[in-house]
Amino acid sequence: AQTVTQSQPEMSVQEAETVTLSCTYDTSESDYYLFWYKQPPSRQMILVIRQEAYKQQNATENRFSVNFQKAAKSFSLKISDSQLGDAAMYFCAYRGGGADGLTFGKGTHLIIQP
Amino acid sequence: GAVVSQHPSRVICKSGTSVKIECRSLDFQATTMFWYRQFPKQSLMLMATSNEGSKATYEQGVEKDKFLINHASLTLSTLTVTSAHPEDSSFYICSAMGTSGGASTDTQYFGPGTRLTVL
């Protein structure tokens, strides 16, 4: 079974600074997808960024980028120029190559200090 | 694009009653829908996967007779919690994957969730 581990229950960063959230996973599959979702207090899950395992290039979406290390099974999220609206729970998630459900990590609570 | 709705957003019921939660993909056809459960301050746990016109596949430990899932069309899936008890109180979230409209094939789009409280 696949597992996703987020070792940082909570992270705090000053507004406008950069923060990196860690995620590691375990799988025996070669074809899979990785995601970062954001869950604000409204509890609506919002897709932040996705990465296909077969792509070597790290995904980027504006201020959000990932460091995908396939051999190390690591998938960290970097948020640049942190904004107050970035405050939320961030979940790392794994999905196998088929139409499988997501396996989530336990989440990291991100606090933005003004 | 790729909007998923859920109804109701919040429901309170008495122990022993059944509750139905609807999940709809509004602007794309959802070939696969998923149901998750989230307890307070915890992560999401996959309950079941449903494909349109087929029986749902339940995760280990999820009682299929208690959590009835129907995926009768490409835009609607329902979760019925039968004979609900206080321990079923939780936040239930659906997601959908599709191949049309604004949906990206390999991404799950989430509904806003339903908070169920069983008294």
Interface residues (C-beta under 8 A of the other chain):
Chain A: Y33 F35 Y37 S42 R43 Q44 M45 I46 L47 R50 E52 F91 R95 A99 D100 G101 L102 T103 F104 G105 K106 G107
Chain B: T31 T32 F34 Y36 Q38 Q42 S43 L44 M45 L46 T49 N51 E59 F91 I93 S95 M97 D106 T107 Q108 Y109 F110 P112 G113
